[in-house]
Amino acid sequence: MERFDFQKEFPILQRKMNGQPLVYLDNGATTQKPEKVVQALCNYYGGCNANPHRGAYELSVQATGIYEKARAHAQRFIHAGKPEEIVFTKNATEALNLVAYSYGLPFVGPGDEIVITVTEHHSNLVPWQMVAKQKQASLKYIYLEPDGNLSEEDMETKITERTKVVAVTHVSNVLGLVNDVRRVADKAHSVGAVCVVDGSQSAPHMAVDVQRLGADFFAFSGHKLLSPMGIGVLYGREALLEKMPPFLRGGDMIEYVEEQDASFAELPAKFEAGTQNVGGAAGLDAAMEYLESFTFSKIRQNEQDLLDYALPRLRELPFIELYGCDSRRDNKTGIITFNVKGVHPHDVATILDAQGVAIRAGHHCAQPLMRYLGQNATCRASFYLYNTKEDIERWIAALHEVRKVMRL
């Protein structure tokens, strides 16, 4: 990717941590915010803060315009069919819970099957455990090939005529591998099941077309793609959203309310009860615009360059164990999960932090996958558009420091 002054655009990257320049490598958890996004948030709260959809006065009309502009942009961003198929939530977790409660509970019954992958983040796993338990359905897992990709045999044999829901992550937040969602969706549709896609790790890093993917539902969080926390997106096929009951009930999602009954608003308002996060929507709109100014091909190329630079150096270190880095396919994204032999991941992260390097350590909200890999926890470095080869050098130097501190 062409050189860009990210130090200027991202004020937080100018900070020092523990006396060292910040190297931020936890982008899989959340991303930093460019000045353009911060300013969009300030402009909304400082210039036209009002409740959307509810007032005839100018400030409310402006707030409504900002909110709906962001919805239309989100539709284009992931190539949904129409704006009404975009529901704003507070994050991907809420979006996936909405699907579980409003589609899973009404349309999954006793003896039915729900199929998910062992690579799922808890957000696309625990809600389906809840549905399976409440509806007396079976919860089945697609496991992995030795190289970390989904087992094709499992996909073919575990999705059956009894399957009602197939939930799959587009990109694993641990292994960093892109799953063949279209193939999963086609198999799900062949038996009449719906395909629920967690796009939290894909939407920020690659061009997404939910229609080409065959996704019936697709969820992502704004804060992982440069926007403020507290705003997320759920795409749902209109025909499915129409027949689903509301997830939350209250103001702004109703048509009429009588003493004993109520009727609900049309899409997407039916799923957006209460006062919404208009400031977050303004920030999301600015973040999507910022990302589109680079093009996703350049963003992906930068991450690939960093992978190509980092992985050979890490493989030269006998004390590093890597996970998800041996895929036979060209489907690796900018996530490197690793361990330092003989050192707990939390100790690794703490020592790296003393060097100004921020990584993730723990189970990454993917405990079934951790157990499948035979680990209790791992370290994770995840890249984004503002990371550089200099960041990689600082990170690897800090890994050597881990050995020194631990006297290994």
C-alpha positions in Angstrom: 0.0 0.0 0.0 1.2 3.5 -0.8 2.9 5.4 1.9 0.4 7.4 4.1 0.9 9.6 7.1 -0.9 7.3 9.6 0.9 9.0 12.5 -1.0 12.2 11.6 -4.3 10.5 10.8 -4.3 8.3 13.9 -3.4 10.5 16.9 -3.2 7.5 19.3 -0.3 6.1 17.2 1.8 9.0 18.3 1.6 7.9 22.0 4.3 6.3 23.9 3.6 3.2 26.1 6.0 2.5 28.9 8.4 5.0 27.4 8.4 3.3 24.0 6.6 4.3 20.7 3.4 2.3 20.5 3.2 -0.7 18.2 -0.4 -1.7 18.1 -1.0 -5.3 17.0 -4.4 -6.1 18.6 -6.6 -5.1 15.6 -8.5 -8.3 15.7 -10.0 -7.0 19.0 -10.5 -3.4 18.0 -9.0 -0.9 15.6 -7.7 2.6 16.3 -9.8 5.6 14.9 -8.6 8.1 12.3 -9.1 11.8 12.9 -11.9 11.8 10.2 -13.9 9.4 12.3 -13.3 11.2 15.6 -14.4 14.5 13.9 -17.6 12.9 12.5 -18.5 11.9 16.1 -17.8 15.4 17.4 -19.6 17.1 14.5 -22.8 15.1 15.3 -22.8 15.7 19.1 -21.6 19.3 18.7 -23.8 20.3 15.8 -27.0 18.3 15.4 -27.6 16.0 18.4 -31.3 15.0 18.5 -33.5 12.0 18.5 -33.9 10.5 15.0 -37.3 9.7 13.5 -39.3 11.4 16.2 -39.2 15.1 15.7 -40.5 17.5 13.0 -37.9 20.1 14.0 -34.7 20.6 12.0 -32.2 19.1 14.4 -34.2 15.8 14.5 -34.6 15.8 10.7 -30.8 16.2 10.4 -30.1 13.4 12.9 -32.5 11.2 10.9 -30.6 12.0 7.7 -27.2 11.2 9.3 -28.6 7.9 10.6 -30.2 6.8 7.4 -27.2 7.9 5.3 -25.1 5.5 7.3 -27.6 2.7 6.7 -27.6 3.2 2.9 -23.8 3.3 3.0 -23.7 0.0 5.0 -25.9 -1.5 2.4 -23.5 -0.5 -0.4 -20.5 -1.5 1.7 -21.5 -5.2 1.9 -23.7 -5.2 -1.2 -27.0 -5.9 0.4 -30.1 -5.7 -1.8 -31.7 -2.8 -0.1 -31.3 -0.5 2.9 -34.2 -2.2 4.7 -32.1 -5.3 5.0 -29.6 -3.4 7.2 -30.4 -3.4 11.0 -28.2 -1.3 13.3 -27.2 -3.0 16.6 -24.5 -2.2 19.2 -22.1 -4.8 17.9 -21.8 -8.2 16.1 -22.6 -10.0 19.3 -26.0 -8.3 19.6 -26.6 -8.9 15.9 -26.0 -12.6 16.2 -28.1 -12.8 19.4 -30.9 -11.1 17.5 -30.8 -13.9 14.9 -30.7 -16.6 17.5 -33.6 -15.2 19.5 -35.8 -13.9 16.6 -35.0 -16.6 14.0 -33.6 -19.6 16.0 -36.2 -19.8 18.7 -39.2 -19.5 16.5 -38.0 -21.7 13.6 -35.9 -24.4 15.2 -37.8 -27.3 16.9 -37.3 -30.5 18.8 -35.1 -32.9 16.8 -33.8 -30.3 14.5 -30.1 -29.6 14.0 -27.9 -26.6 14.2 -24.5 -26.9 12.7 -21.6 -24.5 13.6 -17.8 -24.7 13.2 -15.3 -25.3 16.0 -13.6 -22.0 14.9 -16.5 -19.8 16.0 -16.1 -16.9 18.3 -18.4 -17.3 21.4 -20.7 -14.7 19.9 -21.7 -17.2 17.1 -21.6 -20.2 19.4 -23.1 -19.5 22.8 -26.4 -18.2 21.3 -26.8 -21.4 19.3 -26.1 -23.5 22.4 -29.1 -21.6 24.0 -31.3 -22.2 21.1 -30.4 -25.9 21.0 -31.1 -26.4 24.7 -34.4 -24.5 24.7 -35.7 -26.1 21.6 -34.3 -29.6 22.3 -32.4 -29.5 19.0 -28.9 -31.0 18.3 -25.8 -28.8 18.1 -23.2 -30.3 15.7 -19.7 -29.1 14.9 -17.7 -29.0 11.7 -14.1 -29.7 12.7 -10.8 -28.9 10.9 -8.4 -30.4 8.4 -4.7 -30.7 9.6 -3.9 -27.3 7.9 -6.7 -25.5 9.9 -9.3 -25.3 7.1 -12.8 -26.6 7.6 -13.2 -30.4 7.1 -15.0 -30.9 3.8 -16.1 -34.3 4.9 -17.7 -32.8 8.0 -19.4 -30.2 5.9 -20.9 -32.8 3.6 -22.0 -35.2 6.3 -23.1 -33.1 9.2 -25.4 -30.7 7.3 -28.4 -32.9 6.7 -32.1 -32.7 6.0 -32.7 -32.1 9.7 -30.4 -29.0 9.7 -32.2 -25.7 10.1 -29.3 -23.3 10.8 -25.7 -23.3 9.7 -23.5 -20.7 11.5 -20.0 -20.0 10.2 -17.3 -17.4 10.7 -16.1 -15.7 7.5 -12.6 -15.4 9.0 -11.4 -17.1 12.1 -10.4 -14.6 14.8 -7.7 -17.1 16.0 -6.4 -18.8 12.9 -6.9 -15.9 10.5 -8.1 -18.3 7.7 -10.9 -17.3 5.3 -13.6 -19.9 5.1 -15.4 -20.8 1.9 -18.7 -19.4 3.0 -20.3 -19.8 -0.4 -19.7 -23.5 -0.3 -21.1 -23.7 3.2 -24.1 -21.6 2.3 -24.9 -23.7 -0.8 -24.8 -26.9 1.2 -27.1 -25.3 3.8 -29.5 -24.1 1.2 -29.6 -27.5 -0.5 -31.3 -28.9 2.7 -33.5 -25.8 3.3 -31.3 -24.4 6.1 -30.3 -20.7 6.6 -26.6 -19.6 6.7 -25.6 -17.2 9.5 -22.2 -15.6 8.9 -20.0 -13.8 11.5 -18.2 -11.2 9.4 -16.4 -9.4 12.2 -12.9 -10.3 10.9 -13.7 -10.0 7.2 -15.7 -6.8 6.7 -12.8 -4.6 7.9 -10.2 -6.3 5.7 -11.8 -7.3 2.4 -14.5 -6.5 0.0 -17.7 -8.3 1.1 -20.7 -9.1 -1.1 -23.3 -10.8 1.1 -25.4 -11.9 -2.0 -22.4 -13.6 -3.7 -21.5 -15.2 -0.4 -25.0 -16.6 -0.2 -25.4 -15.4 3.4 -28.9 -15.2 4.8 -27.6 -13.2 7.8 -24.3 -11.4 8.1 -23.0 -9.5 11.2 -20.1 -7.2 11.8 -19.0 -4.7 14.4 -18.0 -1.1 13.6 -15.2 -0.8 16.1 -13.2 -3.4 14.2 -13.2 -1.2 11.1 -12.2 2.1 12.5 -15.6 3.3 13.7 -16.6 4.1 17.3 -17.6 1.3 19.7 -21.3 0.8 20.2 -22.4 0.4 16.6 -22.8 -2.8 14.6 -24.6 -4.1 11.6 -26.8 -7.0 10.9 -27.7 -7.9 7.3 -30.7 -10.2 6.9 -32.6 -11.3 3.8 -35.8 -9.3 3.6 -38.0 -12.4 3.4 -36.5 -13.8 6.6 -36.6 -10.5 8.5 -40.2 -10.0 7.6 -41.3 -13.2 9.3 -39.2 -12.8 12.4 -40.6 -11.3 15.6 -38.9 -8.3 17.2 -35.9 -8.9 19.4 -36.5 -5.9 21.6 -39.7 -4.0 22.2 -40.5 -0.5 23.1 -40.3 2.9 21.4 -39.8 3.6 17.7 -40.3 -0.1 16.7 -44.1 0.0 16.8 -46.9 0.9 14.4 -49.8 1.1 16.9 -50.1 0.3 20.6 -53.3 -0.5 22.4 -53.8 -1.5 26.0 -53.6 -5.2 25.3 -51.7 -5.5 22.0 -49.4 -3.8 19.6 -48.4 -4.0 15.9 -44.9 -3.4 14.8 -43.2 -1.0 12.4 -41.9 -2.1 9.0 -38.3 -3.1 8.4 -35.8 -2.2 9.6 -37.4 -0.2 12.4 -39.0 -3.4 13.8 -35.6 -4.4 15.1 -34.4 -1.0 16.3 -36.2 -0.3 19.6 -35.4 2.8 21.5 -33.1 5.7 20.9 -30.4 4.6 18.5 -26.7 5.4 18.4 -26.7 8.1 15.8 -23.2 9.3 16.7 -21.9 5.8 16.2 -23.7 5.6 12.9 -22.0 8.9 11.8 -18.7 7.5 12.8 -19.4 4.2 11.0 -20.3 6.2 7.8 -17.0 8.1 8.0 -15.0 4.9 8.7 -16.5 3.1 5.7 -15.7 6.2 3.5 -12.1 6.2 4.9 -11.6 2.5 4.1 -13.0 2.9 0.6 -10.5 5.7 -0.1 -7.8 3.1 0.0 -9.6 0.2 -1.7 -9.6 -3.2 -0.1 -7.2 -4.7 -2.5 -4.5 -2.3 -1.2 -5.4 -3.1 2.4 -5.2 -6.8 1.8 -1.9 -6.4 0.0 -0.4 -4.5 2.9 -1.5 -7.2 5.3 -0.1 -9.9 2.9 3.2 -8.0 2.7 3.4 -8.0 6.5 2.6 -11.7 6.7 5.3 -12.4 4.1 7.7 -10.4 6.1 6.9 -11.7 9.6 6.3 -15.5 9.1 9.7 -16.4 7.8 11.4 -14.6 10.7 9.1 -16.3 13.2 9.7 -19.7 11.7 13.5 -19.2 12.2 12.9 -18.9 16.0 12.9 -22.3 17.6 11.0 -21.1 20.7 7.9 -19.9 18.7 4.9 -22.2 18.0 2.6 -21.0 15.3 -1.1 -21.9 14.7 -3.1 -21.6 11.5 0.0 -20.6 9.4 0.2 -23.7 7.2 -2.9 -23.5 5.1 -2.7 -25.2 1.7 -4.9 -22.5 0.3 -4.2 -18.8 -0.3 -6.6 -17.8 2.4 -4.5 -16.4 5.3 -5.3 -13.0 6.6 -3.3 -10.7 8.8 -3.6 -12.7 12.0 -0.7 -14.6 13.5 -1.5 -16.7 16.5 1.5 -18.1 18.4 3.0 -19.2 21.7 6.5 -18.7 23.2 7.6 -22.2 24.4 7.7 -22.4 28.2 6.1 -19.0 28.8 2.5 -18.3 29.6 0.8 -16.1 27.0 -0.2 -13.5 29.6 3.5 -13.2 30.6 4.4 -12.8 27.0 1.9 -10.0 26.5 3.0 -8.3 29.7 6.7 -8.3 28.7 5.9 -7.1 25.2 3.8 -4.3 26.6 6.9 -3.1 28.5 8.5 -2.8 25.1 5.5 -0.8 23.8 4.1 -3.7 21.8 0.4 -4.4 22.2 -0.8 -8.0 21.4 -3.6 -10.2 22.6 -3.2 -13.1 25.0 -5.9 -15.5 26.2 -8.5 -17.8 24.7 -9.8 -15.1 22.3 -13.4 -15.9 23.1 -12.9 -19.2 21.2 -12.4 -21.8 24.0 -13.7 -24.8 22.0 -11.1 -24.0 19.3 -8.4 -23.6 22.0 -9.2 -27.1 23.3 -9.3 -28.5 19.8 -5.8 -27.1 19.3 -4.7 -28.5 22.7 -4.0 -25.1 24.2 -5.5 -23.2 27.1 -4.4 -19.9 25.7 -2.3 -18.4 22.9 -0.9 -15.0 21.9 -2.2 -13.2 18.8 -0.8 -10.4 16.7 -3.3 -8.9 14.2 -2.4 -6.3 11.5 -4.3 -3.5 9.9 -3.7 -0.8 7.3 -1.5 1.4 9.6 0.9 -1.4 10.6 4.4 -1.4 9.1 7.5 -3.6 8.7 9.1 -1.5 11.4 6.3 -2.7 13.7 7.1 -6.3 12.9 10.8 -5.7 13.7 9.9 -4.2 17.1 7.6 -7.1 17.8 10.2 -9.8 17.0 12.8 -7.9 19.0 10.4 -7.9 21.9 9.9 -11.6 21.6 13.7 -12.1 22.1 13.3 -9.9 25.2 10.7 -12.3 26.5 13.3 -15.1 26.6 15.8 -12.8 28.4 13.3 -11.7 31.1 12.2 -15.3 31.7 15.9 -16.5 31.6 15.3 -19.1 29.0 
